[in-house]
Amino acid sequence: MCGRYTLLADELEILDEFALDQPIDNYHPSYNIAPGQNVLAIIHDGKEKRAGYMRWGLVPSWAKDEKIGYKMINSRSETAHEKPSFKNLMARKRCLIVADSFYEWQKIEDKKIPKRIQMKGRKLFAFAGLWDKWQHEDKDLFTCTVLTKDANPFMQEIHHRMPIILPKELENQWITPTKVQPADAHQFLEAVEVEELKAYNVATYVNSAKNNDEACIVPLAD
């Protein structure tokens, strides 16, 4: 799964990396992004790519209660094209969720050791995501979920699942405004190859989403 991550780059780095023309309203970096918080996502509106904030935890347009979002921070890529909550979104509401590392907890005996995981070859990257708009009375809520897959050999030692990180050359294709068949979107994700990752241990300080400062990412001494 993917339950915490970071985004520490400055706004200009993000605009350059993802070829965005418009500034990001209210951009703020974070050392400890958690479910239920607003996260930076990129969509294509049919004319251009746009970056903005959505709440992490998908609330489908048909949901009766927005609290369902806390159960839908991740969606399994293997079945998303078949599930009622995600099928239509796979066809037409795909997004990039911008990050520069993520956290995972490795279970060793009776302990869970937090690790920070980064790309070896690049600083910024994007998770493959899905988004939706939920409306209730006078409230409009934009939310998203991170697509996950079985862990690759590197991640298997840490956790059995991992977020799908899109190769740079496939980011624009994932958010193309053209409607696609959900099964085709599924096949697209199945073909994504994982780039090399690296990881190091961090303090359990990161366990609390209330903690959001540099201490979250300081490497622990071996």
trRosetta pair geometry for C-beta under 8 A, 3 or more apart (Angstrom, degrees):
i j d omega theta_ij theta_ji phi_ij phi_ji
1 73 7.8 63 -177 91 112 106
1 74 5.0 -133 -146 -16 86 165
1 148 5.9 -53 -116 -93 39 165
1 159 7.3 -92 31 162 64 142
1 161 5.0 54 -32 87 46 134
2 5 6.6 5 -180 -44 107 116
2 73 7.5 -136 83 134 74 103
2 74 5.8 137 39 -90 78 116
2 102 5.7 -49 -143 -162 102 148
2 104 7.9 -62 -111 -80 55 94
2 127 6.8 -170 105 -120 177 151
2 146 4.7 -62 63 103 132 152
2 148 6.1 -172 -6 -84 95 111
2 161 8.0 -113 -31 122 64 103
2 162 7.3 59 -62 -171 94 39
2 163 3.9 33 -56 -59 141 113
3 34 7.4 10 160 -139 73 68
3 35 6.5 -46 -153 -27 73 109
3 73 6.7 69 -113 112 65 148
3 74 7.8 -60 -69 -35 68 119
3 103 7.5 -66 74 79 76 93
4 32 6.2 -25 -163 -159 116 68
4 33 6.5 147 -159 72 58 58
4 34 5.8 -12 -106 -94 84 69
4 102 6.7 137 93 -165 55 71
4 103 4.1 -15 86 47 111 118
4 206 7.0 131 142 161 158 108
4 209 7.5 -149 -107 -96 113 88
5 33 5.2 -26 67 57 70 112
5 99 4.6 -38 157 -135 138 132
5 101 6.4 176 -160 95 78 49
5 102 3.9 -38 -103 -107 96 76
5 103 6.5 -157 -85 7 40 74
5 127 7.9 -136 -50 -31 170 133
5 163 8.0 -11 -69 -7 137 158
6 30 6.5 -153 -144 98 58 67
6 31 5.6 -9 -121 -145 109 36
6 32 7.0 -7 -89 -61 81 32
6 33 6.5 167 -94 3 26 98
6 99 6.6 96 69 -163 47 85
6 100 5.8 -59 99 63 91 84
6 101 4.7 10 43 57 111 92
6 102 7.3 -159 14 -83 70 34
6 103 7.7 86 -25 -32 91 92
6 116 7.5 9 -3 -143 131 111
6 216 7.4 158 -87 112 121 130
6 217 6.7 35 -80 -75 161 126
7 29 5.8 -143 107 -141 71 66
7 30 5.7 36 50 44 82 81
7 33 6.4 39 5 -34 96 138
7 39 8.0 129 -8 -153 142 80
7 40 6.2 177 166 27 175 125
7 98 5.9 71 -119 115 134 89
7 99 5.5 -98 -75 -123 89 44
7 100 5.8 118 -120 6 47 92
8 29 4.8 64 -131 -166 39 129
8 30 7.6 -116 -75 58 60 31
8 31 6.8 45 -81 -85 106 65
8 100 5.7 -88 32 53 82 141
8 217 7.9 -30 -54 -27 148 163
9 13 4.1 -115 -179 83 115 135
9 14 5.5 135 104 -51 126 86
9 17 7.7 -15 170 -5 166 142
9 29 6.9 173 51 -103 35 114
9 100 5.8 138 -27 -52 100 141
9 123 6.8 117 -79 132 117 120
9 124 5.6 -4 -39 -79 155 115
10 13 5.2 100 59 5 69 104
10 14 7.5 -139 100 -4 38 90
10 29 7.3 -51 -89 -51 45 124
11 14 5.7 -60 -155 36 36 110
11 15 6.3 35 153 -20 71 106
11 23 6.9 25 169 -153 136 83
11 24 5.6 -151 -139 37 109 113
11 27 4.7 114 -92 86 110 160
12 15 5.6 -51 -144 36 34 112
12 16 6.2 31 157 -16 66 108
13 16 5.9 -62 -149 40 27 108
13 17 6.0 25 157 -20 66 112
13 123 7.7 -49 176 95 136 134
13 124 6.6 163 144 -40 107 140
14 17 5.8 -54 -138 37 28 110
14 18 6.2 -9 173 14 65 111
14 20 7.1 -5 128 24 80 134
14 24 6.8 1 92 -23 137 145
14 27 7.5 -166 40 -144 149 145
14 40 7.5 -46 -152 155 154 154
14 51 7.1 114 144 -143 122 172
14 98 6.2 43 -138 -170 117 156
14 124 6.7 173 -102 -132 64 155
15 18 7.0 -80 -143 53 18 84
15 19 8.0 44 166 -127 53 5
15 20 4.6 -101 -137 64 65 99
15 21 7.9 127 -162 -65 104 10
15 23 7.3 -36 -84 -109 136 48
15 24 7.3 -141 -67 -21 94 101
15 51 8.0 -123 -92 16 66 146
16 19 7.5 18 -171 -73 27 42
17 124 4.6 6 -163 74 171 145
18 42 5.9 -131 177 -88 151 163
18 49 6.8 -139 148 137 103 150
18 51 7.1 99 89 -64 147 127
18 96 7.2 176 -129 94 134 155
18 98 7.2 -75 -45 -97 145 122
18 124 7.9 -99 -39 133 92 138
18 126 7.5 86 -97 -54 120 131
18 171 7.2 -111 -129 140 87 152
19 49 7.0 83 92 42 83 144
20 24 7.6 38 125 -56 155 92
20 42 7.2 -117 -82 -122 122 122
20 49 5.8 -102 -104 100 76 110
20 50 7.6 100 -142 -122 107 24
20 51 5.4 -19 -123 -10 155 118
21 48 6.4 -58 30 -172 123 141
21 49 7.8 123 10 61 84 83
22 48 7.6 102 -10 121 112 138
22 50 6.5 -3 49 -124 132 76
22 51 7.5 -173 78 34 92 83
23 27 7.8 -114 170 -12 82 123
24 27 4.0 68 99 -61 117 118
24 40 6.9 4 -157 -133 143 119
24 51 5.0 -44 -101 101 103 118
24 52 7.1 -178 -146 -90 78 45
25 52 6.5 15 40 -122 102 88
25 53 7.7 -99 80 0 91 102
26 53 7.0 -47 81 -15 113 136
27 40 7.1 39 -126 -95 86 131
30 33 4.8 97 102 -64 135 85
30 37 7.8 140 -149 145 171 153
30 212 5.9 -45 -157 -159 82 119
31 206 8.0 -115 140 -116 97 97
31 211 7.9 -66 94 131 117 73
31 212 5.1 150 52 -164 93 58
31 213 5.9 -80 28 39 152 4
31 214 6.5 -143 -93 -79 152 28
31 216 4.1 139 150 44 118 138
31 217 6.0 -120 -151 -21 107 106
32 103 7.9 9 -126 -13 73 143
32 206 5.9 -168 -108 -148 118 80
32 209 6.0 177 140 -140 114 52
32 211 6.0 74 -2 92 168 67
32 212 4.5 -126 40 -101 107 74
32 216 5.0 -142 -58 -117 107 158
33 37 5.8 -139 -159 76 71 139
33 39 5.9 85 -174 -104 135 100
33 56 7.3 109 160 -21 103 157
33 99 7.8 -124 39 -111 144 98
34 37 5.4 90 63 -6 66 120
34 56 7.6 180 115 71 33 140
34 209 3.7 -16 -34 -124 164 129
35 56 5.2 -124 -128 111 48 109
35 57 5.2 82 -169 -60 95 110
35 70 6.4 102 144 -135 127 65
35 73 4.3 -63 -109 -95 122 141
36 55 6.8 -17 -161 -173 31 101
36 56 6.4 -41 6 70 21 86
36 57 5.8 19 -72 -8 51 140
36 69 7.4 120 -96 113 64 114
36 70 6.4 13 -71 -98 102 89
37 55 7.3 -176 106 -142 19 66
37 56 5.8 11 60 24 63 114
37 209 7.7 -164 -37 -175 125 128
38 53 4.1 26 172 178 116 123
38 54 6.7 154 -150 76 71 19
38 55 5.7 -49 -93 -89 61 57
38 56 7.4 168 -119 -11 12 82
39 53 6.7 141 63 -147 24 73
39 54 6.2 -34 60 66 77 72
39 55 7.5 92 12 -148 81 16
39 56 4.6 63 -10 -56 127 108
39 97 6.0 14 135 -153 129 105
39 98 7.9 175 164 47 88 71
39 144 6.8 -102 66 56 117 124
40 51 6.2 11 -173 -177 96 105
40 52 7.5 -171 -141 111 62 12
40 53 6.2 -44 -90 -92 50 67
40 97 7.3 123 85 -159 57 57
40 98 4.6 -40 100 46 110 115
41 51 7.1 174 89 -146 34 63
41 52 6.8 -28 62 69 76 56
41 53 7.3 106 19 -131 83 22
41 54 4.9 -10 16 15 135 117
41 95 4.6 18 179 161 117 136
41 96 6.4 153 -161 79 64 50
41 97 5.2 -29 -102 -98 85 64
41 98 7.1 -168 -95 -1 29 83
41 129 6.3 -91 -129 74 118 150
41 131 6.4 125 150 -72 160 137
41 144 5.4 150 -77 -44 155 163
42 49 5.7 9 -177 -177 108 106
42 50 6.9 166 -149 83 63 37
42 51 4.8 -29 -94 -93 82 78
42 95 6.2 153 71 -168 46 82
42 96 4.2 -8 53 56 103 106
42 98 6.6 77 -18 -45 104 105
42 126 7.1 -58 32 -124 119 141
42 175 6.6 -70 114 -73 88 170
43 49 7.3 171 90 -149 32 62
43 50 5.9 -17 63 59 78 87
43 93 7.8 -27 -127 -156 127 64
43 94 7.9 144 -125 87 81 47
43 95 4.9 -46 -79 -107 82 95
43 96 7.9 -169 -66 22 39 73
43 131 6.7 -80 -77 38 125 147
43 175 5.9 -166 -145 -159 42 124
44 48 7.2 -138 -145 121 71 20
44 49 5.2 -41 -94 -93 75 64
44 50 7.6 140 -108 13 27 75
44 172 7.7 75 -60 -154 138 70
44 175 4.6 132 -6 137 103 101
44 176 6.4 -24 52 -131 153 18
44 177 4.8 -117 109 -50 108 90
45 48 6.5 0 42 55 97 58
45 50 5.6 28 -21 2 115 125
45 177 7.0 4 118 -94 12 131
46 177 4.4 146 -87 -164 60 167
49 172 7.7 -83 -71 -116 131 86
49 175 7.1 76 -115 106 98 141
51 98 7.3 14 -138 -20 121 140
52 142 7.8 27 108 94 115 156
53 142 7.9 123 107 81 54 118
54 95 7.6 44 9 130 153 173
54 131 5.8 -80 -134 -131 168 121
54 142 4.4 -93 -119 123 91 95
54 143 5.6 147 172 -120 102 17
54 144 4.5 81 106 -13 140 107
55 59 7.7 19 79 0 121 111
55 69 6.6 15 118 178 116 157
55 141 6.5 -29 19 -174 131 98
55 142 6.9 136 13 86 78 55
55 143 4.7 -37 69 -106 88 81
55 144 7.5 160 76 19 41 71
56 69 8.0 128 113 167 37 112
56 73 5.9 37 154 -134 92 92
56 143 7.4 148 -101 -158 6 79
56 144 6.3 -38 -110 68 52 84
56 145 7.8 111 -162 -96 63 40
56 146 7.8 6 -150 -24 104 98
57 69 3.2 86 129 158 102 92
57 70 5.3 2 -152 -76 146 34
57 71 7.7 85 -159 33 102 36
57 72 5.8 102 -169 70 61 72
57 73 5.0 -32 -93 -81 71 74
57 143 6.0 -62 81 -163 55 123
57 145 7.2 51 -132 -87 17 79
58 68 7.9 -49 98 115 64 94
58 69 5.9 -176 69 -126 24 76
58 72 4.1 -80 52 124 91 124
58 73 7.6 178 1 -87 75 22
58 75 7.2 14 3 -45 148 118
58 85 7.1 110 113 166 133 112
58 86 7.9 41 134 -87 170 86
58 89 8.0 -48 -147 -65 141 172
58 130 6.7 12 -97 92 140 98
58 131 7.5 -153 -113 -127 95 34
58 132 6.1 70 -159 23 94 111
58 143 5.1 146 -125 122 35 113
58 144 6.3 -32 -81 167 81 11
58 145 3.9 -38 -33 -39 118 112
59 63 5.2 -109 -173 42 77 150
59 66 4.8 -14 -119 -138 151 69
59 68 5.9 118 -119 67 72 96
59 69 4.4 -43 -56 -64 87 106
59 72 7.5 155 -65 59 39 133
59 132 6.8 -137 80 81 54 112
59 134 4.3 -38 112 -35 113 154
59 141 5.9 9 60 107 141 128
59 143 4.6 96 20 19 83 155
60 63 4.8 121 61 -33 77 98
60 68 7.4 -44 19 100 85 142
60 72 8.0 -44 -28 126 86 177
60 85 5.3 -120 -58 -145 138 76
60 132 5.5 2 -126 99 42 170
60 134 7.1 90 97 -85 23 106
61 132 5.3 -124 -39 174 82 118
61 133 6.2 30 -93 77 101 59
61 134 5.7 -161 -111 -96 43 58
61 135 7.3 14 -149 14 83 81
63 66 6.8 112 109 -87 130 38
63 68 5.0 -130 -146 31 139 144
63 134 6.2 -29 48 -124 107 129
65 68 5.9 118 84 -24 81 91
66 69 5.9 -10 172 -7 68 116
66 134 6.3 142 -102 117 93 154
66 136 7.2 -113 -44 4 107 145
66 141 6.1 42 -122 53 131 172
67 70 6.1 -28 -178 11 64 110
68 71 5.8 -62 -170 39 55 108
68 72 6.2 24 143 -2 81 121
69 72 5.7 -81 -142 51 36 98
69 73 7.7 72 163 -67 68 65
69 143 5.5 -103 -121 -153 128 154
70 73 7.2 -4 -160 -41 33 99
72 75 6.8 19 -165 -66 84 91
72 85 6.8 -128 -123 166 140 146
72 145 5.4 -65 151 -93 85 131
73 145 6.2 157 175 -131 19 79
73 146 6.7 1 151 23 69 95
74 145 6.1 143 -119 -176 11 96
74 146 5.3 -36 -108 70 70 85
74 147 7.5 118 -163 -115 70 14
74 148 4.9 11 -170 -14 120 125
74 161 7.8 77 170 145 157 143
74 163 7.7 -119 -121 -96 109 82
75 80 4.8 77 144 -98 118 115
75 83 7.5 -148 -158 55 112 145
75 85 7.5 -154 -114 102 125 113
75 86 5.2 129 -163 -89 151 148
75 130 6.4 -13 30 26 148 128
75 145 4.8 70 -16 130 104 137
75 146 7.5 169 22 80 71 37
75 147 5.6 -36 71 -103 88 62
75 148 7.1 161 73 17 36 82
76 79 5.0 29 93 35 113 95
76 80 6.3 -175 81 -44 53 83
76 147 7.8 52 173 -156 7 68
76 148 6.1 -46 -106 68 48 90
76 149 7.8 109 -159 -92 63 40
77 80 5.6 -35 -126 4 33 120
77 128 7.4 51 -93 89 126 134
77 147 4.6 71 -72 178 97 109
77 148 6.3 -156 -11 72 92 33
77 149 5.0 -27 37 -75 127 87
77 164 5.9 70 -51 -42 147 139
77 186 7.0 148 170 -135 78 70
77 189 4.7 -130 -170 137 133 149
77 190 7.6 177 137 -65 118 63
78 149 7.0 117 -40 -125 89 72
78 150 7.8 50 -47 -24 129 92
78 186 7.9 72 -145 -154 23 108
79 82 5.2 -65 -169 45 70 109
79 83 5.7 69 136 -34 93 106
80 83 5.9 -57 -136 30 33 110
80 86 4.0 -81 -162 126 82 147
80 87 7.3 173 153 -75 57 45
80 89 7.9 -73 173 74 110 102
80 90 5.5 137 127 -68 103 126
80 130 7.1 -178 -170 -31 138 148
80 147 6.4 -53 -35 -121 158 106
80 182 7.7 -143 115 -169 75 108
80 186 6.9 177 64 -94 86 94
81 86 7.4 -68 -61 110 23 103
81 87 6.0 70 -172 -121 35 71
81 90 5.0 -114 -98 98 70 173
81 182 3.7 147 -150 151 88 101
81 183 5.4 121 167 -81 148 43
81 185 6.2 165 -90 69 112 96
81 186 3.9 -64 -22 -51 144 125
82 87 6.5 -18 179 -86 3 109
82 182 7.6 159 -53 130 38 137
83 86 4.8 43 75 32 105 99
83 87 6.0 -172 71 -40 44 86
84 87 6.2 -34 -116 9 22 115
85 89 7.9 -20 137 8 54 125
86 89 5.2 -73 -157 48 52 113
86 90 5.9 59 149 -32 85 99
86 130 5.9 92 -143 84 92 175
86 145 7.6 -82 -102 63 111 144
87 90 5.9 -53 -156 25 28 112
87 91 7.1 22 150 -15 60 106
87 182 5.0 -30 -161 -99 71 161
88 91 5.5 -55 -158 33 40 115
88 92 6.7 -31 166 32 71 102
88 93 7.4 35 122 14 76 109
88 182 7.6 -58 -74 -71 21 122
89 92 7.1 -94 -139 58 27 63
89 93 4.3 -61 -142 62 73 105
89 94 7.2 126 158 -67 75 56
89 130 4.1 75 141 -171 130 122
89 131 7.0 170 -152 52 120 33
89 132 5.9 -75 -93 -63 123 100
90 94 7.1 47 -143 -73 34 101
90 130 6.7 -44 -68 -101 55 130
90 180 7.9 -83 139 82 73 96
90 182 4.1 76 89 -132 126 84
90 185 4.2 178 174 76 94 149
90 186 6.8 15 -170 -48 146 78
91 179 5.5 18 161 -164 92 86
91 180 5.9 -156 -145 69 57 55
91 181 6.6 -22 -112 -140 96 15
91 182 5.1 -54 -57 -61 88 76
91 185 6.8 -131 -79 -15 37 137
92 179 4.7 -15 -88 -112 101 87
92 180 7.7 171 -68 27 56 61
93 130 6.0 72 103 -166 88 76
93 131 5.1 -120 162 66 105 69
93 132 5.9 80 130 -81 162 61
94 128 7.3 -32 -166 -167 104 85
94 129 7.2 134 -168 83 57 51
94 130 6.1 -43 -109 -102 51 63
94 131 7.8 118 -146 16 7 84
94 174 5.4 -131 144 160 134 78
94 175 5.4 -147 100 -101 94 54
94 185 6.9 -162 -73 -139 136 132
95 129 4.5 -38 75 82 89 103
95 130 6.7 136 21 -118 89 11
95 131 4.6 47 -13 -17 136 119
95 144 5.8 -74 60 -124 142 131
95 175 6.2 54 -117 -105 32 113
96 126 3.7 -20 -167 -170 106 143
96 127 7.3 135 -164 64 54 48
96 128 7.4 -41 -108 -106 56 37
96 129 6.6 127 -131 26 8 102
96 166 7.0 -85 -116 30 98 140
96 171 5.7 30 -91 -159 139 101
96 174 6.8 108 -69 86 87 127
96 175 5.9 -66 -23 -44 93 133
97 126 6.2 133 57 -164 41 75
97 127 4.3 -23 61 58 104 102
97 128 7.9 -15 18 71 93 8
97 129 4.3 84 -26 -33 109 141
97 144 6.2 164 -81 131 118 145
97 146 5.9 -82 40 -94 156 90
98 124 6.8 -14 -164 -167 94 105
98 125 7.9 157 -149 88 53 34
98 126 5.6 -35 -94 -102 52 83
99 102 6.1 17 167 -59 151 89
99 124 7.7 151 85 -154 35 61
99 125 6.2 -28 71 71 80 78
99 126 7.1 133 22 -110 77 31
99 127 6.1 44 5 -19 125 99
100 118 7.1 1 154 -127 67 96
100 123 5.5 -9 -143 162 113 74
100 124 5.3 -49 -92 -99 91 54
100 125 7.0 127 -108 21 41 75
101 116 5.3 19 160 -179 138 94
101 117 6.1 156 -166 75 83 45
101 118 4.5 -39 -103 -84 101 80
101 217 7.5 101 67 -120 153 119
102 116 7.8 161 85 -153 26 55
102 117 5.4 -22 65 60 74 101
102 163 6.3 127 -35 16 172 133
103 114 5.7 -11 -169 -166 115 100
103 115 6.7 152 -153 77 62 46
103 116 5.8 -34 -96 -97 74 57
103 117 7.2 159 -100 12 21 86
103 202 7.3 -72 -120 42 110 133
103 206 6.0 -166 -119 145 157 142
104 114 7.6 156 84 -148 28 55
104 115 5.6 -20 64 59 74 97
104 117 6.1 19 10 -14 106 129
104 155 7.4 52 46 -151 172 98
104 158 5.1 80 104 147 130 123
104 159 4.8 -112 -178 -9 130 135
104 162 7.7 -43 -76 -108 150 78
104 199 8.0 -50 46 -129 105 137
105 112 4.2 16 171 174 121 108
105 113 6.6 148 -160 66 64 35
105 114 5.4 -33 -98 -90 77 59
105 115 7.3 164 -97 13 26 78
105 159 7.2 75 61 -72 52 119
106 112 7.0 152 70 -159 36 56
106 113 4.7 -25 61 60 93 96
106 115 5.8 46 -14 -15 109 123
106 157 7.2 0 -130 132 126 69
106 158 4.5 -78 -86 -140 101 65
106 159 6.9 -114 -93 -46 59 75
107 111 7.4 159 -152 87 50 45
107 112 5.5 -26 -94 -100 65 74
107 113 7.9 180 -81 16 16 76
108 111 5.3 -18 68 67 83 95
108 112 7.8 152 22 -97 68 24
108 113 5.8 18 10 -9 117 118
113 201 5.9 -46 170 -126 112 109
114 201 7.1 103 83 -157 57 64
114 202 5.2 -58 107 67 105 88
114 203 7.3 -5 59 91 123 21
114 204 6.1 145 3 -99 121 49
114 206 5.2 177 157 64 163 121
114 207 6.5 -137 -52 -63 138 78
115 158 5.9 -86 41 -135 148 131
115 199 4.7 23 168 -180 125 117
115 200 6.6 163 -153 82 82 23
115 201 5.7 -52 -100 -96 73 47
115 202 6.7 136 -126 11 22 84
116 199 6.6 164 81 -149 44 67
116 200 5.9 -14 55 60 91 75
116 202 5.1 66 -24 -28 104 127
116 206 8.0 173 -67 -69 96 170
116 217 5.7 73 -89 -133 163 76
116 219 7.9 -103 37 -88 123 71
117 155 7.7 34 -131 -103 156 95
117 158 7.5 160 -71 97 130 175
117 197 5.6 2 -175 -178 102 123
117 198 7.3 163 -152 83 58 39
117 199 4.5 -21 -99 -95 74 97
118 123 7.9 -25 -167 -133 115 47
118 197 6.9 150 80 -158 36 72
118 198 5.5 -22 65 63 86 88
118 199 7.4 163 19 -84 67 46
119 122 5.1 -14 106 57 139 68
119 123 7.3 -147 59 -84 109 9
119 125 5.4 116 -32 -36 142 138
119 165 7.1 -179 -79 167 112 156
119 195 5.9 23 -144 99 104 124
119 196 7.3 94 -165 83 63 60
119 197 6.3 -59 -108 -107 40 61
119 198 7.7 37 135 19 10 84
120 195 7.1 -147 40 144 89 96
120 196 4.0 -27 25 104 134 107
120 197 6.4 -151 -24 -106 90 9
120 198 5.2 104 -80 -24 84 106
121 195 5.9 -91 27 174 122 130
121 196 6.4 97 -22 52 99 98
122 125 6.3 116 93 -64 112 93
122 168 7.1 100 -23 -58 171 122
122 195 7.9 6 21 131 100 161
125 165 5.2 11 152 -161 138 111
125 166 7.4 167 180 54 91 64
125 168 7.9 -94 -121 -72 76 75
126 165 7.2 132 76 -152 40 64
126 166 5.4 -22 81 41 94 109
126 171 5.6 85 45 -121 140 117
127 146 4.8 -21 150 -138 147 102
127 147 7.1 167 165 42 93 71
127 163 4.7 -47 -125 167 118 130
127 164 6.4 100 -160 71 70 61
127 165 6.2 -51 -96 -95 55 57
127 166 7.4 116 -161 -5 12 88
128 146 7.6 101 76 -161 53 60
128 147 4.5 -38 96 45 99 124
128 163 7.8 171 37 171 71 84
128 164 4.3 -25 29 93 115 118
128 165 7.8 -153 -10 -93 81 10
128 166 5.3 109 -60 -52 89 106
128 174 5.8 -122 -121 -154 96 150
128 189 6.3 176 117 -111 171 109
128 192 7.5 -129 -32 -52 141 168
129 144 4.9 26 166 178 132 118
129 145 6.2 162 -156 78 85 42
129 146 5.5 -45 -98 -100 92 47
129 147 6.3 -163 -96 -6 33 86
130 144 6.5 162 84 -153 42 71
130 145 5.3 -9 57 54 90 94
130 147 6.7 87 -15 -53 94 100
131 142 6.5 10 -178 -177 116 88
131 143 6.7 169 -150 90 71 40
131 144 4.3 -32 -95 -95 84 87
131 145 7.8 180 -80 16 43 65
132 142 7.7 -178 90 -146 35 54
132 143 6.2 -16 59 61 77 85
132 144 7.9 156 15 -87 61 46
133 140 6.5 -16 -170 -167 102 92
133 141 7.2 147 -160 77 52 47
133 142 5.5 -23 -102 -97 73 72
134 140 7.5 148 79 -159 50 43
134 141 4.4 -21 63 64 99 101
134 142 7.9 -175 21 -76 73 25
134 143 6.5 13 0 7 115 115
135 139 6.9 161 -152 87 47 58
135 140 5.5 -12 -102 -103 81 67
135 141 7.6 -176 -75 22 35 73
136 139 5.1 -11 65 59 79 106
136 141 7.7 2 16 3 97 113
146 163 5.1 -42 164 -126 125 113
146 164 7.8 174 172 33 79 76
147 163 7.2 97 79 -157 50 68
147 164 4.8 -21 98 23 99 124
147 189 6.5 -85 144 -132 148 147
148 161 5.0 31 164 174 132 112
148 162 6.4 163 -154 84 89 28
148 163 5.5 -62 -100 -100 76 42
148 164 6.5 -167 -112 -20 21 81
149 161 7.2 158 81 -154 26 73
149 162 6.4 -29 64 65 72 77
149 164 5.4 77 -9 -73 111 94
149 189 7.2 -175 -68 157 127 108
150 160 6.9 -45 -147 166 70 74
150 161 6.7 -70 -116 -108 30 57
150 162 7.7 12 124 23 22 87
151 154 7.9 -126 171 72 96 57
151 155 3.6 -132 -159 98 107 109
151 156 4.6 156 107 -72 124 59
151 158 7.4 -172 -144 59 148 82
151 159 6.0 162 -73 93 141 63
151 160 5.4 -136 2 -168 120 25
151 161 5.9 -103 -45 -74 87 6
151 162 4.7 101 -106 -18 70 107
152 155 5.4 79 48 20 67 101
152 156 7.0 -113 98 -26 29 90
152 162 6.8 -48 6 29 78 152
152 194 4.6 -118 -40 44 153 157
153 156 5.7 -43 -143 13 30 120
154 157 7.2 -66 175 22 33 102
154 158 8.0 1 137 5 64 111
154 194 7.8 -150 32 125 117 137
154 196 7.6 122 -52 -149 159 57
154 197 5.3 155 119 54 152 108
154 199 7.9 152 163 -8 107 117
155 158 5.4 -70 -161 46 56 106
155 159 6.1 -42 169 57 94 74
155 162 4.5 -15 178 -63 172 135
155 197 7.0 39 -59 54 90 155
156 159 7.9 -102 -129 73 22 31
156 160 6.7 37 -132 -109 66 51
158 199 6.7 -130 -71 -147 148 176
159 162 6.8 135 83 -69 105 73
162 194 7.7 40 101 -114 145 141
164 189 5.9 -31 -140 -153 161 105
164 192 6.0 75 -164 81 108 155
165 194 6.8 78 51 -133 101 75
165 195 6.8 -85 101 30 124 98
166 170 5.0 -130 -175 86 101 102
166 171 5.1 126 113 -84 134 68
166 174 5.7 -79 -115 -23 153 150
166 192 6.4 -80 -117 -135 57 136
167 170 4.8 71 63 13 88 107
167 171 7.6 -131 91 -34 45 76
167 192 6.7 -170 -6 -150 94 87
167 193 6.9 31 -50 59 126 79
167 195 6.6 128 -99 -44 80 112
168 171 6.2 -34 -160 -11 34 114
170 173 5.1 -61 -159 45 59 117
170 174 6.0 66 145 -32 83 99
170 188 7.8 157 -169 178 125 103
170 192 6.7 -152 83 -109 167 97
171 174 5.9 -56 -155 27 30 111
171 175 7.0 -4 161 8 63 106
172 175 6.5 -74 -150 51 33 90
172 176 6.8 65 150 -64 66 78
173 176 5.8 -15 -156 -28 37 113
173 188 7.4 -159 128 -154 114 134
174 188 7.1 158 -101 142 75 139
176 180 7.7 73 77 -34 112 117
180 184 4.7 -110 167 79 112 126
180 185 5.4 129 94 -52 124 91
181 184 4.3 92 62 0 89 105
181 185 7.2 -158 92 -5 48 81
182 185 5.6 -53 -151 35 37 112
182 186 6.4 43 149 -23 66 104
183 186 5.3 -49 -150 33 35 119
183 187 6.5 36 151 -19 65 102
184 187 5.6 -50 -148 36 35 111
184 188 6.4 45 149 -26 63 101
185 188 5.4 -46 -151 29 34 119
185 189 6.7 30 152 -15 63 103
186 189 6.0 -60 -155 37 31 107
186 190 6.3 34 149 -24 66 107
187 190 5.4 -50 -144 33 35 116
187 191 6.5 31 158 -18 65 106
188 191 6.2 -68 -159 35 26 106
188 192 7.3 42 145 -42 61 95
189 192 5.6 -33 -157 -1 42 118
194 197 7.3 -36 163 -25 110 108
200 219 4.7 -28 140 -122 140 106
200 220 7.5 178 156 34 92 72
201 219 6.9 83 69 -158 61 68
201 220 4.4 -50 104 39 105 118
202 205 7.5 -89 149 49 95 91
202 206 5.5 45 113 -11 127 136
202 216 6.5 28 170 166 145 47
202 217 6.2 -61 -113 -128 139 26
202 218 6.6 114 -138 64 89 50
202 219 6.8 -74 -89 -107 67 35
202 220 6.3 168 -119 -23 19 95
203 206 6.6 129 79 -7 64 85
203 215 6.8 -42 47 163 133 89
203 216 7.9 -119 56 -128 90 29
203 218 6.8 12 -4 67 109 97
203 220 6.2 134 -62 -73 67 107
204 207 4.9 -3 -178 -15 74 121
205 208 7.2 -63 179 32 44 95
205 211 5.3 -141 164 155 83 167
205 215 5.3 -58 122 131 160 111
205 216 6.3 -131 104 -94 104 53
206 211 6.5 -124 -107 86 32 123
206 216 4.5 95 -95 -146 96 84
206 217 7.9 87 -81 -59 128 47
207 211 8.0 49 54 31 50 128
208 211 4.8 84 80 -1 96 101
209 212 7.6 17 174 -56 51 100
211 215 6.9 -73 178 78 120 111
211 216 6.1 153 126 -74 103 100
212 216 6.9 -1 -127 -34 31 141
213 216 6.5 140 66 -9 42 95
214 217 6.3 -71 -165 43 52 95
214 218 6.6 67 143 -48 79 95
215 218 5.7 -35 -144 2 42 119
